[in-house]
């Protein structure tokens, strides 16, 4: 079995440098740390318990992996981290937040050095390396999200298939047959952020099953969105959509709702608004919006509870998964429309001259 000297030799560094990379007690350059972690992976090195705290002794610390990107949705980022930290505190644990881009290396460093007792993964994408490498951590791991490939990682998430169906069924039952979809941040679609991609596609699928027509907004690039063009094109349609389904941030939705007000349109008398897969509990919106929200408090409670059951009770959670059913939170922004208001939409052409395009599921 490889030892720390073997790792140091393979990486071309001193034994103390390997120790510092694993413990995080001293700043080591990214280049050197990467060489050490690569040697650890190749040699399948696990730090010896005699060089650490006793392996059977808990540190009462949970790692929370949530890489920081330049275009993060701060409200959602803060909500998931804070609720995870709160649930961990209630269970008697502190949290160690890992925000670096080399997320797998960061997790391996703190798990292999026995700094933490378990790992919570946030901001999951469809093909998430952190999840697929879970068997290399040597500690129990729970993801809040459901990626394509799970590895040895438990998963907790909202049932977004059900959320998409609920959204379209809800609008259909309120008489809406033509809706406009206000897109989320384009980078979330591009990086295959799990729930954002799934939710959009499932909403389009369900709308097609119901015979509804969906037109999508133009691109939303990190909240740089032309709300005036979106509303102008929406109003020019004859007949126009009777509802907006929102996936975007509060910032973008506020711009759209403000533009609607400035053009003399009332919510919900003139157009309904339903927000899906968002979290506006702590965001400032210009008016309350009916929402099928994310549920960070509940999801974080379930994730931490599952992790603690593995850390303290030895439960095998590698294959565990749990889906939470979505709920509609009514805030009076969706109105029931009659047949005369819900007829099909004549979509203008060519699409390149409008901020709205018809979606094909």
C-alpha positions as CSV (number, residue, x, y, z in Angstrom):
1,X,0.0,0.0,0.0
2,X,1.4,3.4,-1.0
3,X,2.5,5.8,1.8
4,X,3.0,9.5,2.1
5,X,6.6,9.2,1.1
6,X,5.6,7.5,-2.2
7,X,3.2,10.3,-2.9
8,X,5.9,12.9,-2.2
9,X,8.3,11.1,-4.5
10,X,5.8,10.8,-7.3
11,X,4.8,14.5,-7.0
12,X,8.4,15.6,-6.7
13,X,7.7,17.5,-3.4
14,X,8.6,17.0,0.3
15,X,6.6,14.9,2.7
16,X,5.6,18.1,4.6
17,X,4.2,19.6,1.4
18,X,1.9,16.6,0.9
19,X,0.8,16.9,4.5
20,X,0.0,20.6,4.0
21,X,-2.0,19.9,0.9
22,X,-4.0,17.3,2.7
23,X,-4.6,19.3,5.9
24,X,-5.0,22.7,4.4
25,X,-3.0,24.2,7.2
26,X,-0.7,26.1,4.9
27,X,-1.2,27.8,1.6
28,X,0.3,25.7,-1.3
29,X,0.3,26.8,-4.9
30,X,-2.4,25.5,-7.1
31,X,0.2,23.9,-9.4
32,X,1.9,22.0,-6.6
33,X,-1.4,21.0,-5.0
34,X,-2.6,19.6,-8.3
35,X,0.6,17.5,-8.7
36,X,0.1,16.1,-5.2
37,X,-3.6,15.3,-5.8
38,X,-2.7,13.6,-9.1
39,X,-0.1,11.4,-7.3
40,X,-2.7,10.6,-4.6
41,X,-5.2,9.5,-7.2
42,X,-2.7,7.4,-9.2
43,X,-1.3,5.7,-6.1
44,X,-4.8,5.3,-4.5
45,X,-3.2,6.7,-1.3
46,X,-5.3,7.0,1.8
47,X,-3.7,8.9,4.7
48,X,-2.7,6.6,7.6
49,X,-4.9,7.0,10.7
50,X,-1.8,7.2,13.0
51,X,-0.8,10.4,11.3
52,X,-4.2,11.9,11.9
53,X,-6.9,11.9,14.5
54,X,-8.1,8.4,15.3
55,X,-10.1,7.3,12.2
56,X,-13.1,6.2,14.4
57,X,-13.3,9.6,16.0
58,X,-15.6,12.2,14.5
59,X,-14.6,15.8,13.9
60,X,-18.2,17.0,13.9
61,X,-17.5,18.8,10.6
62,X,-19.4,18.4,7.3
63,X,-17.9,19.5,4.0
64,X,-20.3,21.5,1.7
65,X,-19.2,21.7,-1.9
66,X,-20.7,24.6,-3.8
67,X,-18.3,26.1,-6.3
68,X,-18.6,29.8,-6.9
69,X,-19.2,31.0,-10.5
70,X,-19.3,34.5,-11.8
71,X,-23.0,34.2,-12.7
72,X,-24.4,32.5,-9.7
73,X,-27.9,33.2,-8.5
74,X,-27.0,34.6,-5.1
75,X,-30.5,34.1,-3.6
76,X,-30.5,30.4,-4.3
77,X,-26.8,29.9,-3.5
78,X,-27.2,31.6,-0.1
79,X,-30.4,29.8,0.7
80,X,-29.0,26.3,0.1
81,X,-25.7,27.0,2.0
82,X,-27.4,28.7,4.9
83,X,-30.1,26.0,5.3
84,X,-27.4,23.3,5.1
85,X,-25.3,25.1,7.8
86,X,-28.4,25.5,10.0
87,X,-29.4,21.9,9.8
88,X,-25.8,20.8,10.4
89,X,-25.7,23.1,13.5
90,X,-28.9,21.6,14.8
91,X,-27.3,18.2,14.5
92,X,-24.2,19.2,16.3
93,X,-21.9,19.8,13.3
94,X,-19.9,22.7,11.8
95,X,-19.6,23.1,8.1
96,X,-16.6,23.6,5.9
97,X,-17.5,25.4,2.6
98,X,-15.6,24.4,-0.5
99,X,-15.9,26.9,-3.3
100,X,-13.0,26.2,-5.6
101,X,-13.4,25.2,-9.2
102,X,-11.3,22.0,-8.7
103,X,-14.1,20.6,-6.6
104,X,-13.2,16.9,-6.7
105,X,-9.6,17.7,-5.5
106,X,-10.9,19.9,-2.8
107,X,-13.3,17.2,-1.5
108,X,-10.6,14.5,-1.7
109,X,-8.2,16.7,0.2
110,X,-10.5,17.2,3.2
111,X,-11.9,13.7,3.2
112,X,-8.6,11.8,2.8
113,X,-7.1,13.9,5.6
114,X,-10.0,13.1,7.8
115,X,-10.9,16.8,8.3
116,X,-14.6,16.1,7.8
117,X,-17.1,13.3,8.5
118,X,-19.2,13.6,5.4
119,X,-19.9,15.6,2.3
120,X,-22.9,17.6,1.0
121,X,-22.9,18.5,-2.7
122,X,-24.8,21.5,-3.9
123,X,-25.5,23.1,-7.4
124,X,-25.5,19.7,-9.2
125,X,-25.2,19.5,-13.0
126,X,-26.3,16.5,-15.2
127,X,-22.9,15.0,-15.5
128,X,-21.3,16.0,-12.2
129,X,-17.8,14.8,-11.5
130,X,-18.2,15.3,-7.8
131,X,-21.0,12.8,-7.7
132,X,-19.3,10.3,-10.0
133,X,-16.1,10.4,-7.8
134,X,-18.0,9.9,-4.6
135,X,-16.5,6.4,-4.1
136,X,-13.1,8.0,-3.9
137,X,-13.9,10.1,-0.8
138,X,-14.0,7.4,1.8
139,X,-16.8,9.4,3.5
140,X,-20.6,9.3,3.1
141,X,-21.9,11.8,0.5
142,X,-25.3,13.3,-0.3
143,X,-26.1,15.5,-3.3
144,X,-29.0,17.9,-3.3
145,X,-29.9,17.3,-6.9
146,X,-30.2,14.3,-9.2
147,X,-27.5,13.9,-11.8
148,X,-27.5,11.5,-14.8
149,X,-24.7,9.3,-13.2
150,X,-24.9,8.9,-9.4
151,X,-21.9,6.9,-8.4
152,X,-21.9,6.0,-4.7
153,X,-23.8,9.2,-3.7
154,X,-27.2,9.6,-2.1
155,X,-29.5,12.1,-3.8
156,X,-32.3,14.3,-2.5
157,X,-34.3,16.6,-4.8
158,X,-37.6,18.1,-5.8
159,X,-39.4,15.9,-8.3
160,X,-39.0,18.3,-11.2
161,X,-40.9,16.0,-13.6
162,X,-43.9,16.4,-11.3
163,X,-43.2,20.2,-11.0
164,X,-43.2,20.6,-14.8
165,X,-46.5,18.7,-15.1
166,X,-48.0,20.6,-12.1
167,X,-47.1,23.9,-13.7
168,X,-48.7,23.2,-17.1
169,X,-51.7,21.4,-15.6
170,X,-52.3,24.3,-13.3
171,X,-52.3,26.8,-16.1
172,X,-54.4,24.5,-18.3
173,X,-57.0,24.2,-15.6
174,X,-57.1,28.0,-15.3
175,X,-58.0,28.2,-19.0
176,X,-54.6,29.1,-20.4
177,X,-53.8,27.6,-23.8
178,X,-50.9,29.8,-25.0
179,X,-48.1,30.8,-22.7
180,X,-44.7,32.6,-22.9
181,X,-41.7,30.9,-21.2
182,X,-39.3,33.4,-19.6
183,X,-36.0,31.5,-19.8
184,X,-33.4,31.1,-17.0
185,X,-29.8,32.2,-17.3
186,X,-28.4,30.8,-20.5
187,X,-25.2,29.6,-18.8
188,X,-27.3,27.3,-16.6
189,X,-28.7,25.6,-19.7
190,X,-25.3,25.5,-21.3
191,X,-23.6,23.9,-18.4
192,X,-26.5,21.4,-18.0
193,X,-27.6,22.5,-14.6
194,X,-29.7,19.5,-13.8
195,X,-33.0,20.9,-12.6
196,X,-33.0,23.9,-15.0
197,X,-32.6,21.7,-18.1
198,X,-35.0,19.0,-16.9
199,X,-37.7,21.5,-15.8
200,X,-37.7,23.4,-19.1
201,X,-37.9,20.2,-21.3
202,X,-40.6,18.6,-19.2
203,X,-42.7,21.7,-19.3
204,X,-42.5,21.8,-23.0
205,X,-43.3,18.0,-23.2
206,X,-46.3,18.4,-20.9
207,X,-47.6,21.5,-22.8
208,X,-47.5,19.5,-26.0
209,X,-49.4,16.6,-24.4
210,X,-52.1,19.1,-23.4
211,X,-52.2,20.8,-26.8
212,X,-50.9,24.1,-25.3
213,X,-48.6,26.4,-27.3
214,X,-45.4,27.8,-25.7
215,X,-43.3,30.6,-27.0
216,X,-39.9,31.2,-25.4
217,X,-38.2,34.5,-24.6
218,X,-34.9,35.5,-26.1
219,X,-31.6,34.7,-24.4
220,X,-31.1,35.7,-20.8
221,X,-27.4,36.3,-20.5
222,X,-26.5,36.6,-16.8
223,X,-29.5,38.9,-16.1
224,X,-28.8,41.1,-19.1
225,X,-32.2,40.7,-20.7
226,X,-34.1,43.0,-23.0
227,X,-37.4,43.1,-21.1
228,X,-38.8,46.0,-23.2
229,X,-38.4,43.9,-26.4
230,X,-39.9,40.9,-24.7
231,X,-43.0,42.8,-23.6
232,X,-43.3,44.7,-26.9
233,X,-43.3,41.5,-28.9
234,X,-45.6,39.8,-26.5
235,X,-48.2,42.6,-26.8
236,X,-47.9,42.7,-30.6
237,X,-49.1,39.2,-30.9
238,X,-52.8,38.8,-31.8
239,X,-54.0,37.0,-29.9
240,X,-51.2,37.2,-27.3
241,X,-50.2,34.7,-24.6
242,X,-52.4,34.8,-21.6
243,X,-49.7,33.8,-19.1
244,X,-46.0,34.0,-18.5
245,X,-44.2,30.9,-17.1
246,X,-41.0,32.2,-15.4
247,X,-37.7,30.3,-14.9
248,X,-35.6,33.5,-14.6
249,X,-34.2,35.3,-11.6
250,X,-36.2,37.9,-9.6
251,X,-34.1,40.6,-11.3
252,X,-35.2,39.6,-14.8
253,X,-38.8,39.0,-13.7
254,X,-38.9,42.4,-12.0
255,X,-37.8,44.0,-15.2
256,X,-40.5,42.3,-17.2
257,X,-43.3,43.0,-14.6
258,X,-42.2,46.7,-14.4
259,X,-42.3,46.9,-18.2
260,X,-45.8,45.4,-18.2
261,X,-47.0,48.0,-15.7
262,X,-45.5,50.8,-17.7
263,X,-47.4,49.6,-20.8
264,X,-50.6,49.6,-18.9
265,X,-50.9,45.9,-18.4
266,X,-52.2,44.5,-15.1
267,X,-51.2,41.3,-13.4
268,X,-53.3,39.1,-13.4
269,X,-56.2,40.9,-15.2
270,X,-54.3,41.3,-18.5
271,X,-51.7,38.6,-18.1
272,X,-51.0,35.9,-15.5
273,X,-47.6,35.0,-14.1
274,X,-46.5,31.7,-12.7
275,X,-42.9,31.2,-11.5
276,X,-41.5,27.6,-11.5
277,X,-38.3,26.3,-10.0
278,X,-37.4,29.6,-8.4
279,X,-36.9,30.8,-4.8
280,X,-38.4,34.2,-4.2
281,X,-38.9,33.9,-0.4
282,X,-36.0,36.2,0.3
283,X,-35.9,38.1,-3.0
284,X,-37.5,41.5,-3.6
285,X,-40.1,41.2,-6.3
286,X,-42.2,44.1,-7.4
287,X,-45.4,42.1,-6.6
288,X,-46.1,38.7,-5.1
289,X,-46.0,35.9,-7.7
290,X,-47.7,32.5,-7.6
291,X,-44.8,30.1,-7.5
292,X,-43.9,26.4,-7.6
293,X,-40.7,27.0,-5.7
294,X,-37.5,25.3,-4.9
295,X,-37.5,24.0,-1.3
296,X,-34.0,24.5,0.2
297,X,-35.1,24.3,3.8
298,X,-36.8,20.9,3.4
299,X,-34.2,19.5,1.0
300,X,-31.3,20.6,3.2
301,X,-33.0,19.1,6.3
302,X,-33.4,15.7,4.5
303,X,-29.9,15.8,3.1
304,X,-28.2,16.5,6.4
305,X,-30.4,14.0,8.2
306,X,-29.5,11.3,5.7
307,X,-25.8,12.2,6.0
308,X,-25.8,12.1,9.8
309,X,-27.5,8.7,9.8
310,X,-24.5,7.4,7.9
311,X,-21.9,9.2,10.0
312,X,-23.3,8.3,13.4
313,X,-25.3,5.2,12.7
314,X,-23.3,3.6,10.0
315,X,-26.2,3.5,7.5
316,X,-25.3,2.6,4.0
317,X,-26.8,5.5,2.0
318,X,-24.9,5.1,-1.3
319,X,-28.0,4.0,-3.2
320,X,-30.5,6.2,-1.3
321,X,-32.6,8.7,-3.1
322,X,-35.6,10.8,-2.2
323,X,-37.9,13.0,-4.3
324,X,-40.0,15.8,-2.7
325,X,-43.3,16.5,-4.3
326,X,-43.7,20.1,-5.5
327,X,-46.4,22.5,-4.3
328,X,-48.1,25.6,-5.7
329,X,-47.8,28.7,-3.5
330,X,-50.7,30.9,-4.4
331,X,-50.0,34.7,-4.4
332,X,-52.8,35.9,-6.7
333,X,-50.8,36.3,-10.0
334,X,-52.7,33.7,-12.0
335,X,-56.3,34.4,-13.2
336,X,-58.7,32.0,-14.8
337,X,-59.4,33.0,-18.4
338,X,-62.4,32.1,-20.5
339,X,-62.5,30.4,-23.9
340,X,-62.4,33.8,-25.8
341,X,-59.1,34.7,-24.0
342,X,-57.3,31.3,-24.5
343,X,-57.5,30.7,-28.2
344,X,-54.4,29.7,-30.2
345,X,-51.5,32.0,-30.8
346,X,-50.6,33.4,-34.2
347,X,-46.8,33.5,-33.9
348,X,-45.2,36.2,-36.0
349,X,-42.6,35.2,-38.5
350,X,-39.7,35.4,-39.1
351,X,-38.7,34.5,-35.5
352,X,-35.3,36.3,-35.8
353,X,-37.2,39.7,-35.6
354,X,-38.8,39.0,-32.3
355,X,-37.7,38.2,-28.8
356,X,-40.2,35.3,-28.6
357,X,-39.8,32.1,-30.5
358,X,-42.2,29.1,-30.6
359,X,-40.9,26.1,-28.7
360,X,-41.1,22.6,-30.1
361,X,-41.0,19.9,-27.5
